[in-house]
Amino acid sequence: MSQIPSRESLFAKTVLFAGGERLRRSASLSLRTTGYHLMAAGTGAEALQRAHEFLGPIHMLLATIEMPDMTGIELAQRLNQERPDTKILLLSTLDSGMLLLSHGWHFLPAPFESEMLRARVRDILGEPRPSTKEHSPPENAGNGQEKLTNREIQVLKLIASGNGTKQVAAHLGIAFKTSVGHRSSLMKKLGIHDSVALVHYAIRAGLVDP
């Protein structure tokens, strides 16, 4: 039976989430408190059924790569056949590094914080950034790149792509403490004090795609 959009979904962008229970609970809390209408499914088949029954627009599919019945990539391909305008953000629950995607899809590898997830969803959907000072990049955010060393730019790109400090160290073949040092140095040079603002800076500076 088709599902008529609720009053909630008429006034908020709809995100269809498909993945395991633990991450589903985390994403639900994170995105609903941000104002999105979230539809959750535990498997790819359930997600396709929810999408088929829902009559309103689905603005984003948020799916884990690892699911019991199909991969998140397969789910995205099947959903896009019926809903080509749906944005795709794939997640990994494993420490899986980077994944290159076509079709304009996006990928966020584990581990990632809820703030990082919210920032990626907002940027992909073209939502306005938070106006609070602690989450906003400084006014000259696009002008500080020349202060950074080549290594710090590499670290910044990896962080903005969703990598934790441990993953950055593994990608670059450097010690964890060295990775921490580079992160602290570049944030100090840019006058940025949290990960969300760092992602916004990297996007604004053209270092990563939104």
N, C-alpha and C positions, 0 to 999 in steps of 0.2 A: 504494500500500500504506500502511495506517495505521501511524503511528509511535507505539510505546508510550513513554510518558515514561521518561526515564532516571532513574537514582538521583539524579543532580544536580538534575534538574528537579522531583523529588518534594520536595526540601527547600529549594527556592529559588523565588522568583517568576519567572515566565517573561515575557520581553520579546521581542516579534517586531520586528526592525528591518528596514526596507526603504529602500534609498537607495544612493548612489554608493559606490564602493570606498574612497575616501579617508576619508569620514566614517564608513563602516561599520567600518573598522579602528580609528578613534579611539573610536567608541562601544563597540565590542567590548572594547577594552582597558579603557576607563573603567568599564563596567558589570560586566564579569566580575570585575574586581578588587574590586568593591563587593559581589559575592556573588550577582548575578542570573544566571539561566539565559537566555542570549541565543541566539535563532535569527535568522540573518541571511539576507537576500534582496537581490538586486540590482535586481529589478523588482517592480511591483505584482502581476503574474501569478504570479511565483515565490513572493511572500509569501502570496498566497491559497492556493496549492498547499501550502505548508508548514503553513499554518493548518488546511487541510482534512485533512491527514495526521496532524496532532498530536492525540492523544487527550486530553491533559491540558488544564488551563485556561491561557489566554493572558491574563495580567494587564494587559499594555499593548502597544499598537501604537505604535512609535516610527518615524515615516516622514517622509521629506523631501517637501516640496511638489512639487519638480521631479524627475520620473522619466521615463524614455523612453517608457513604454507607457501610463501613466495618472498623474493627479495624486495626491498623498497624500490629498487630500480624497475623491476617488473611491474610493481603496483603503479608507479608513476607513469610508465609507458601505457598501461591499460587505461588509467584514468584520463590521461591526456588525449586519448582517442575520442572520448566523449566530451571532455571539458578542456579544450586546448588552451584556454586562457588562464587556467589554474597555475599559480606559481608553485614551484617544487623546491622544498628544502629537505634534504636527506640527512639523517643523523646516524652516528654509529655509537653503539654502546661499548665498543672495543677500543683499545688504544691503537687505532688503525692508521694513523698518519693521514696523508692527503689522498684525495680521489679526484681525478680530472673528469668532469662531466660536460657533456654537450647539451644542446637544446636550451641553453640559458638556465639550467638547473643549478642549484647551490648545494654545498655540502658543509657540514659542521662535524668534525671528529671529536671523539671523547678524549680526555675529559673536558667538560665545559660547564660553566656556572650558569645559573638561571638568568642572570643579567646579560650574559653573552647571548643566550638563546633569544631573549626578548629583543635585544639590539638587532640581531640578524633578521628576525621576523619583521620588525618595524622598517628596517632599511629596504628589504626586498619588496615589501608591500607599499613602500613610499609613504609611510606614516611619519608625522612630524616627530622630531626628536624631543626628549624631555627638556623642559626649560629650566629645571633646577640647576643651580651652579655646579653642584658636585658631579653631575652627569654630562655637563656640556663642555665641549672643547673650547679653549680660549679663542678670542676673536681672531688672533693671528695664526690659527691652527694650520693654515695652508702655507705658512711662510717659514716654518722652523726646520724644514727638512735638511737645509744646508748645514745645520749644526751637528747632524748625526754622522757617525762613521758608516762605512759600507756595512760593517758587521751589525751595527745597531739597526740599520735599515732592514737587513735580512731578518733580524729578530722581530722587528716591528711587523713586517709582512706576515710572519708565521703566527704571531700572537693574534693579529687581526683576522687571520683565517680560521681561528678557533683553537689553536694549539696552546696547551699549557706550558709552563716553564720547563717541565721535564721533557715534554715532546720537542720543544725548541732545541734543547741540548742534544737530544738524540738525532734530530734532523741535521744539525750543524756539526755533529761530532765533537762537541765541547763538553766540559764538565758542568754539572748542574749549578755549582756556585758561580761559574763564569756566566752562565745564562741568566742567573738572578742579577748579577752585576750589570750586564748589558741592559736588562729590562729597567733596573733602577736608574741607570744613567740616562737612557733615552727619555724616560718619563720626566726626569728632573730637567733635562734640556728643553723639553717641550712644554713644561709647566702643566702636565697632565697627571692626575692622581688616582685614576681608576680605569679598569679594563674597558668599560663601555665607552668612555670618552676617547680612549686609545683607538678603538675600532672606528669611531666616527672620524677621528683625525685621519686615519689611514685611508678611509673611503674618500674623504674630502680632498686629500692630497693626491689621489689617483694611484695609490700603492696597491689597493685591492679593489675588486669589483663589488658593488653593493649587492 
